[in-house]
């Protein structure tokens, strides 16, 4: 089957962290099957994630313009059809991607979709009779998609492609003369966000060490970041660099401290050590960053909060669980950082 594939489209239109988790898998695909042309179909903003990986083309989907709505999906199919794609790996498996793969199937183009394992996820997150066990990781599930297409990938052969660093990044970060860590305090949903007062204690303790700390977030989060302790070795990155240049800085970190959110996945795809802090979610859900041991995850005390994880994405508020993350002590995070930095 593998030798029959000349051009494969890989669809993943969703959030940044989800798209970042495809990078190691596609790197392995490009390395092991250099004869196959790969087209990543995703949102234009995410194109820098794939810089440097050979055999990869990027197709930006304009969901707010040309490819918006039902007619837009017809145009998306028409645009993709012109690329002479002969196989599709649907790593999203939502209505949009299903519609596109159905149209391709009518023309004889084969596709395989990502299995969302909904039953197992419900068992892990339901409040009663919870089955608390690790689910297959997203990376394992992606590998299964390609295996069903006859492409048996070995993630150990994935190559890390670190970007060159622009002068603008160096002007902000300075020359590296000490350990660099990133801290990304935010997440899409509040139940996944570590309390700001406790994070202030973490930064206050770490700022006394011989390290440089970079604070990540969106431009809209800058004012919140300004409330955290500041010093000469604590730098707010949010709002100061383009996404492409922010990736350049992340690739040079020694460690990233992140919520269960995109920045952890961005760092992991460059081989950076990642400490993840989990609130309403849990690494057993399969969304831990690439190649990070379970002991790099710091989780809520489940004896006090046994309903954790309450959801897969942290979008569900549970009465009485607002303070669950306060069971994670600042000292626990600081000790883990110091341990991983050696």
The 8 nearest C-alpha neighbors of each residue, nearest first, counted from 0:
[[1, 149, 3, 2, 148, 4, 150, 147],
 [2, 0, 149, 3, 4, 150, 148, 32],
 [1, 3, 4, 0, 5, 35, 34, 149],
 [2, 4, 0, 1, 5, 85, 6, 35],
 [5, 3, 1, 2, 6, 35, 85, 86],
 [4, 6, 35, 36, 3, 7, 85, 34],
 [5, 7, 36, 84, 35, 85, 37, 4],
 [8, 6, 86, 37, 87, 84, 85, 38],
 [7, 9, 38, 87, 39, 37, 88, 86],
 [8, 10, 88, 39, 40, 87, 89, 38],
 [11, 9, 40, 89, 90, 39, 41, 91],
 [12, 10, 91, 41, 90, 13, 18, 40],
 [13, 11, 41, 42, 10, 91, 40, 14],
 [12, 14, 11, 17, 18, 15, 91, 41],
 [15, 13, 17, 16, 18, 12, 261, 19],
 [14, 16, 18, 17, 261, 19, 13, 45],
 [15, 17, 261, 19, 18, 14, 264, 20],
 [18, 16, 20, 14, 15, 19, 13, 21],
 [17, 19, 15, 20, 16, 21, 11, 14],
 [20, 18, 16, 21, 22, 17, 264, 265],
 [21, 19, 17, 18, 22, 16, 264, 23],
 [20, 22, 19, 24, 18, 23, 25, 17],
 [21, 23, 25, 24, 19, 20, 26, 49],
 [24, 22, 26, 25, 157, 21, 27, 268],
 [25, 23, 27, 21, 26, 22, 28, 154],
 [26, 24, 28, 22, 27, 23, 29, 21],
 [25, 27, 23, 157, 29, 28, 24, 158],
 [28, 26, 157, 30, 24, 25, 29, 156],
 [27, 29, 25, 31, 26, 30, 32, 24],
 [30, 28, 26, 33, 32, 27, 31, 25],
 [31, 29, 27, 28, 32, 33, 26, 157],
 [32, 30, 28, 29, 27, 33, 152, 156],
 [31, 33, 34, 29, 35, 28, 30, 27],
 [34, 32, 29, 35, 30, 31, 54, 36],
 [33, 35, 32, 36, 5, 54, 29, 2],
 [36, 34, 5, 33, 6, 32, 37, 4],
 [35, 37, 6, 54, 5, 7, 55, 34],
 [38, 36, 55, 7, 54, 6, 8, 56],
 [37, 39, 56, 8, 57, 55, 9, 7],
 [40, 38, 57, 9, 8, 58, 10, 41],
 [41, 39, 10, 58, 9, 59, 38, 11],
 [42, 40, 12, 11, 59, 60, 39, 10],
 [41, 43, 59, 60, 44, 45, 12, 61],
 [44, 42, 59, 45, 46, 60, 41, 61],
 [45, 43, 42, 46, 47, 59, 242, 41],
 [46, 44, 43, 47, 48, 42, 41, 15],
 [45, 47, 48, 43, 44, 49, 57, 50],
 [48, 46, 50, 49, 45, 243, 44, 242],
 [49, 47, 46, 45, 50, 19, 22, 246],
 [50, 48, 47, 52, 46, 51, 22, 55],
 [51, 49, 47, 52, 48, 46, 162, 160],
 [50, 52, 160, 53, 49, 162, 161, 55],
 [51, 53, 50, 49, 55, 26, 54, 160],
 [52, 54, 55, 51, 29, 33, 30, 26],
 [55, 53, 36, 37, 29, 33, 52, 56],
 [56, 54, 37, 53, 38, 52, 36, 57],
 [55, 57, 38, 37, 39, 58, 54, 36],
 [56, 58, 39, 38, 40, 59, 46, 55],
 [57, 59, 40, 39, 60, 41, 38, 56],
 [58, 60, 43, 42, 41, 40, 57, 61],
 [59, 61, 42, 41, 62, 43, 58, 66],
 [62, 60, 66, 64, 63, 65, 59, 67],
 [61, 63, 67, 66, 64, 60, 65, 71],
 [64, 62, 67, 61, 66, 65, 68, 60],
 [65, 63, 67, 61, 66, 62, 71, 68],
 [64, 66, 61, 71, 67, 62, 63, 74],
 [71, 67, 65, 62, 61, 72, 64, 75],
 [68, 66, 71, 62, 63, 64, 65, 72],
 [69, 67, 71, 70, 72, 66, 62, 63],
 [68, 70, 72, 71, 73, 67, 66, 74],
 [71, 69, 73, 72, 68, 74, 67, 66],
 [66, 70, 72, 67, 74, 68, 69, 73],
 [71, 73, 75, 69, 74, 70, 66, 76],
 [72, 74, 70, 76, 71, 75, 77, 69],
 [73, 75, 77, 71, 72, 76, 78, 66],
 [76, 74, 72, 78, 77, 73, 66, 71],
 [75, 77, 79, 73, 74, 78, 80, 99],
 [76, 78, 74, 80, 75, 79, 73, 81],
 [79, 77, 75, 76, 80, 81, 74, 82],
 [78, 80, 76, 81, 82, 77, 75, 84],
 [81, 79, 77, 82, 78, 83, 76, 84],
 [80, 82, 79, 83, 78, 77, 84, 76],
 [81, 83, 80, 79, 84, 78, 6, 38],
 [84, 82, 81, 80, 85, 6, 79, 5],
 [83, 85, 6, 82, 7, 86, 8, 80],
 [84, 86, 108, 6, 7, 83, 4, 5],
 [87, 85, 7, 109, 110, 108, 84, 8],
 [88, 86, 110, 8, 7, 9, 89, 109],
 [89, 87, 9, 111, 110, 90, 112, 8],
 [88, 90, 112, 10, 91, 92, 9, 111],
 [91, 89, 113, 11, 10, 88, 112, 92],
 [90, 92, 11, 89, 93, 113, 10, 12],
 [93, 91, 112, 96, 89, 113, 90, 97],
 [94, 92, 96, 95, 91, 97, 98, 89],
 [93, 95, 97, 96, 98, 92, 99, 91],
 [96, 94, 98, 97, 93, 99, 72, 92],
 [95, 97, 99, 98, 93, 94, 92, 100],
 [98, 96, 94, 100, 99, 95, 93, 101],
 [97, 99, 101, 95, 96, 100, 94, 102],
 [98, 100, 96, 102, 101, 97, 76, 103],
 [99, 101, 103, 97, 102, 98, 104, 96],
 [100, 102, 104, 98, 103, 99, 97, 105],
 [103, 101, 99, 105, 104, 100, 98, 106],
 [102, 104, 100, 108, 106, 101, 105, 99],
 [105, 103, 107, 108, 101, 106, 102, 100],
 [106, 104, 102, 103, 107, 101, 108, 100],
 [107, 105, 104, 103, 108, 102, 101, 109],
 [106, 108, 104, 105, 109, 103, 85, 102],
 [109, 107, 104, 103, 85, 106, 86, 110],
 [108, 110, 86, 104, 107, 87, 85, 111],
 [111, 109, 87, 86, 88, 100, 108, 112],
 [110, 112, 88, 89, 144, 87, 113, 109],
 [113, 111, 89, 92, 90, 88, 114, 144],
 [112, 114, 90, 92, 144, 89, 115, 91],
 [115, 113, 116, 112, 140, 92, 144, 117],
 [114, 116, 117, 113, 92, 140, 120, 118],
 [117, 115, 114, 119, 118, 120, 134, 121],
 [118, 116, 120, 115, 119, 121, 114, 122],
 [117, 119, 121, 120, 116, 122, 115, 123],
 [120, 118, 122, 121, 117, 116, 123, 134],
 [119, 121, 117, 123, 122, 118, 124, 116],
 [122, 120, 118, 124, 123, 119, 125, 117],
 [121, 123, 119, 130, 120, 129, 125, 124],
 [122, 124, 120, 130, 121, 131, 129, 125],
 [123, 125, 309, 310, 121, 308, 122, 120],
 [124, 126, 129, 121, 122, 127, 123, 309],
 [127, 125, 306, 129, 124, 128, 309, 307],
 [126, 128, 129, 125, 306, 124, 122, 130],
 [129, 127, 130, 126, 125, 122, 123, 131],
 [128, 130, 127, 122, 123, 125, 131, 126],
 [131, 129, 123, 122, 132, 128, 124, 119],
 [132, 130, 123, 129, 133, 122, 283, 124],
 [131, 133, 130, 283, 134, 123, 284, 129],
 [134, 132, 283, 284, 135, 285, 131, 282],
 [133, 135, 285, 284, 283, 136, 132, 119],
 [136, 134, 285, 139, 137, 133, 140, 284],
 [135, 137, 285, 139, 138, 134, 286, 140],
 [136, 138, 140, 139, 285, 141, 286, 135],
 [139, 137, 141, 136, 140, 142, 24, 20],
 [140, 138, 142, 136, 141, 137, 135, 143],
 [139, 141, 137, 143, 138, 142, 136, 144],
 [142, 140, 138, 144, 143, 139, 137, 113],
 [141, 143, 139, 145, 144, 140, 146, 138],
 [144, 142, 146, 140, 141, 145, 147, 139],
 [145, 143, 141, 147, 142, 146, 113, 111],
 [144, 146, 148, 150, 142, 147, 143, 149],
 [147, 145, 150, 151, 143, 149, 148, 144],
 [148, 146, 145, 144, 149, 143, 111, 150],
 [147, 149, 145, 146, 150, 144, 0, 111],
 [148, 150, 146, 1, 0, 147, 151, 145],
 [151, 149, 146, 145, 148, 1, 152, 147],
 [150, 152, 146, 149, 145, 153, 142, 143],
 [151, 153, 150, 154, 28, 27, 142, 31],
 [152, 154, 155, 156, 27, 151, 157, 31],
 [155, 153, 156, 157, 27, 152, 24, 23],
 [154, 156, 153, 157, 27, 158, 152, 23],
 [157, 155, 154, 27, 153, 158, 30, 31],
 [158, 156, 27, 26, 154, 155, 23, 159],
 [159, 157, 26, 156, 160, 27, 30, 23],
 [158, 160, 269, 161, 157, 270, 268, 26],
 [161, 159, 51, 158, 162, 52, 269, 50],
 [160, 162, 250, 159, 269, 163, 247, 51],
 [163, 161, 247, 164, 160, 250, 51, 50],
 [162, 164, 165, 161, 247, 244, 250, 160],
 [163, 165, 247, 162, 168, 166, 169, 248],
 [166, 164, 167, 168, 163, 169, 244, 247],
 [165, 167, 169, 168, 170, 164, 171, 244],
 [168, 166, 170, 165, 169, 171, 244, 164],
 [169, 167, 171, 166, 170, 165, 172, 244],
 [168, 170, 166, 172, 173, 171, 167, 174],
 [171, 169, 167, 168, 173, 172, 166, 174],
 [170, 172, 168, 169, 173, 167, 236, 239],
 [173, 171, 169, 170, 168, 174, 248, 175],
 [172, 174, 169, 170, 171, 175, 168, 176],
 [175, 173, 176, 169, 172, 170, 177, 171],
 [174, 176, 177, 173, 178, 179, 172, 211],
 [177, 175, 174, 178, 173, 179, 210, 211],
 [178, 176, 210, 175, 179, 209, 211, 174],
 [179, 177, 210, 253, 211, 180, 176, 209],
 [180, 178, 211, 252, 253, 210, 212, 177],
 [181, 179, 254, 212, 255, 252, 253, 213],
 [182, 180, 255, 213, 212, 214, 256, 254],
 [181, 183, 256, 214, 255, 257, 215, 184],
 [182, 184, 257, 215, 185, 214, 256, 216],
 [185, 183, 182, 257, 258, 192, 193, 186],
 [186, 184, 192, 183, 258, 216, 187, 260],
 [187, 185, 260, 188, 192, 191, 258, 189],
 [186, 188, 189, 185, 260, 191, 314, 313],
 [187, 189, 186, 314, 190, 313, 191, 192],
 [188, 190, 192, 191, 186, 187, 313, 314],
 [191, 189, 279, 192, 188, 313, 278, 316],
 [190, 192, 278, 189, 279, 313, 188, 186],
 [193, 191, 189, 190, 185, 186, 194, 258],
 [192, 194, 324, 195, 191, 198, 184, 197],
 [195, 193, 197, 196, 198, 192, 325, 324],
 [194, 196, 198, 197, 199, 193, 227, 184],
 [195, 197, 199, 198, 194, 200, 227, 193],
 [198, 196, 200, 199, 195, 194, 329, 201],
 [197, 199, 201, 195, 200, 196, 202, 194],
 [200, 198, 196, 202, 197, 227, 201, 203],
 [199, 201, 203, 197, 198, 202, 204, 329],
 [202, 200, 198, 329, 204, 199, 203, 333],
 [203, 201, 205, 199, 204, 200, 206, 198],
 [202, 204, 200, 206, 201, 205, 199, 228],
 [203, 205, 201, 202, 206, 207, 200, 333],
 [206, 204, 202, 207, 208, 203, 201, 333],
 [205, 207, 203, 208, 204, 202, 232, 233],
 [208, 206, 205, 204, 209, 203, 210, 202],
 [209, 207, 206, 205, 210, 204, 211, 337],
 [208, 210, 177, 207, 211, 178, 206, 205],
 [211, 209, 178, 208, 177, 179, 212, 232],
 [210, 212, 232, 179, 233, 178, 180, 213],
 [211, 213, 233, 180, 181, 232, 179, 234],
 [214, 212, 181, 234, 235, 233, 182, 236],
 [215, 213, 235, 182, 236, 181, 183, 234],
 [216, 214, 183, 237, 236, 182, 213, 235],
 [215, 217, 237, 220, 183, 185, 218, 214],
 [216, 218, 237, 220, 219, 238, 221, 215],
 [217, 219, 238, 220, 237, 221, 216, 239],
 [218, 220, 217, 221, 222, 238, 216, 237],
 [221, 219, 217, 223, 218, 222, 216, 224],
 [220, 222, 224, 223, 218, 219, 237, 225],
 [223, 221, 225, 224, 220, 226, 219, 218],
 [222, 224, 225, 220, 221, 226, 227, 219],
 [223, 225, 221, 226, 222, 227, 220, 235],
 [226, 224, 222, 223, 227, 221, 228, 229],
 [225, 227, 224, 223, 228, 222, 199, 229],
 [226, 228, 199, 225, 224, 229, 223, 202],
 [229, 227, 203, 199, 202, 226, 230, 225],
 [230, 228, 233, 227, 231, 234, 225, 232],
 [229, 231, 233, 232, 228, 206, 234, 203],
 [232, 230, 233, 229, 234, 211, 206, 212],
 [231, 233, 211, 230, 212, 234, 206, 210],
 [234, 232, 212, 230, 229, 231, 213, 211],
 [235, 233, 213, 214, 236, 212, 232, 231],
 [236, 234, 214, 237, 213, 215, 233, 224],
 [235, 237, 215, 214, 239, 234, 213, 238],
 [238, 236, 216, 215, 217, 218, 239, 235],
 [237, 239, 218, 217, 240, 236, 221, 216],
 [240, 238, 237, 236, 241, 218, 235, 171],
 [241, 239, 245, 244, 238, 242, 236, 237],
 [240, 242, 244, 243, 245, 239, 238, 246],
 [241, 243, 245, 244, 246, 240, 47, 44],
 [242, 244, 246, 241, 245, 47, 247, 240],
 [245, 243, 247, 246, 241, 242, 240, 168],
 [246, 244, 242, 248, 247, 243, 240, 241],
 [245, 247, 249, 244, 243, 248, 250, 242],
 [248, 246, 244, 250, 245, 164, 249, 162],
 [247, 249, 245, 246, 250, 251, 244, 168],
 [248, 250, 246, 251, 252, 247, 266, 245],
 [251, 249, 247, 248, 269, 252, 246, 161],
 [252, 250, 249, 248, 253, 247, 179, 271],
 [253, 251, 179, 249, 254, 180, 250, 271],
 [252, 254, 179, 180, 271, 178, 272, 251],
 [253, 255, 180, 272, 252, 273, 271, 181],
 [254, 256, 181, 273, 180, 182, 257, 274],
 [257, 255, 182, 274, 273, 275, 181, 183],
 [258, 256, 183, 275, 263, 182, 255, 276],
 [257, 259, 276, 260, 275, 277, 184, 186],
 [260, 258, 277, 275, 276, 257, 191, 186],
 [261, 259, 258, 186, 262, 263, 16, 257],
 [260, 262, 16, 264, 263, 15, 265, 259],
 [263, 261, 265, 264, 260, 266, 257, 183],
 [262, 264, 257, 266, 261, 265, 273, 260],
 [263, 265, 267, 288, 261, 262, 266, 16],
 [266, 264, 262, 263, 268, 267, 19, 261],
 [265, 267, 271, 263, 264, 269, 268, 249],
 [268, 266, 264, 270, 271, 269, 289, 265],
 [267, 269, 266, 270, 265, 264, 23, 289],
 [270, 268, 267, 250, 266, 271, 159, 161],
 [269, 271, 267, 268, 272, 266, 159, 250],
 [272, 270, 267, 266, 269, 254, 253, 273],
 [273, 271, 254, 255, 270, 267, 253, 274],
 [274, 272, 255, 254, 256, 263, 275, 271],
 [273, 275, 256, 295, 296, 255, 257, 276],
 [274, 276, 296, 257, 258, 256, 259, 297],
 [277, 275, 258, 297, 296, 298, 257, 259],
 [276, 278, 298, 259, 280, 281, 297, 258],
 [277, 279, 191, 324, 280, 190, 299, 298],
 [278, 280, 313, 308, 190, 309, 191, 307],
 [281, 279, 308, 278, 313, 277, 311, 310],
 [280, 282, 283, 308, 277, 284, 279, 298],
 [283, 281, 284, 287, 285, 286, 280, 296],
 [284, 282, 133, 285, 281, 134, 132, 286],
 [283, 285, 282, 134, 286, 281, 133, 311],
 [286, 284, 136, 283, 134, 137, 135, 282],
 [285, 287, 284, 282, 137, 136, 288, 283],
 [286, 288, 282, 285, 289, 291, 136, 259],
 [289, 287, 264, 291, 267, 263, 286, 290],
 [288, 290, 267, 291, 268, 287, 264, 20],
 [291, 289, 292, 288, 267, 270, 287, 272],
 [290, 292, 289, 288, 295, 293, 273, 272],
 [293, 291, 294, 295, 290, 296, 287, 289],
 [292, 294, 295, 296, 291, 282, 287, 297],
 [295, 293, 296, 292, 297, 291, 274, 335],
 [294, 296, 274, 293, 292, 291, 275, 297],
 [297, 295, 275, 294, 293, 274, 276, 298],
 [298, 296, 276, 277, 275, 295, 299, 294],
 [297, 299, 277, 276, 296, 278, 300, 281],
 [298, 300, 324, 326, 301, 327, 278, 323],
 [299, 301, 302, 303, 326, 304, 298, 327],
 [302, 300, 304, 305, 303, 299, 307, 306],
 [303, 301, 300, 305, 304, 299, 306, 307],
 [302, 304, 301, 300, 305, 323, 299, 326],
 [303, 305, 301, 302, 306, 307, 300, 323],
 [306, 304, 301, 307, 302, 303, 300, 308],
 [305, 307, 126, 304, 309, 308, 124, 301],
 [308, 306, 309, 305, 279, 304, 301, 280],
 [307, 309, 280, 279, 124, 281, 310, 306],
 [308, 310, 307, 124, 279, 306, 280, 315],
 [311, 309, 124, 313, 308, 312, 280, 315],
 [310, 312, 280, 313, 284, 124, 308, 309],
 [311, 313, 314, 310, 280, 188, 315, 279],
 [314, 312, 279, 310, 280, 315, 190, 188],
 [313, 315, 312, 188, 316, 310, 190, 189],
 [314, 316, 313, 310, 317, 309, 190, 312],
 [317, 315, 318, 314, 190, 320, 321, 313],
 [316, 318, 320, 319, 315, 309, 321, 306],
 [319, 317, 320, 316, 321, 315, 322, 323],
 [318, 320, 321, 317, 322, 323, 304, 316],
 [319, 321, 323, 322, 318, 317, 304, 316],
 [322, 320, 323, 319, 190, 318, 317, 316],
 [323, 321, 325, 320, 324, 319, 326, 194],
 [322, 324, 320, 325, 321, 326, 299, 304],
 [325, 323, 326, 278, 322, 327, 299, 193],
 [326, 324, 327, 323, 322, 328, 194, 193],
 [325, 327, 324, 299, 300, 323, 328, 322],
 [328, 326, 325, 324, 299, 329, 331, 298],
 [327, 329, 331, 330, 326, 325, 332, 197],
 [330, 328, 201, 332, 331, 197, 333, 200],
 [331, 329, 333, 328, 332, 334, 201, 200],
 [332, 330, 334, 328, 329, 333, 335, 327],
 [331, 333, 335, 329, 330, 334, 336, 328],
 [334, 332, 330, 336, 335, 331, 201, 337],
 [333, 335, 337, 331, 336, 332, 330, 338],
 [334, 336, 338, 332, 333, 337, 339, 331],
 [337, 335, 333, 339, 338, 334, 340, 332],
 [336, 338, 340, 334, 335, 339, 341, 333],
 [337, 339, 335, 341, 336, 340, 334, 333],
 [340, 338, 341, 336, 337, 335, 272, 254],
 [339, 341, 337, 338, 336, 253, 254, 178],
 [340, 338, 339, 337, 336, 335, 178, 253]]
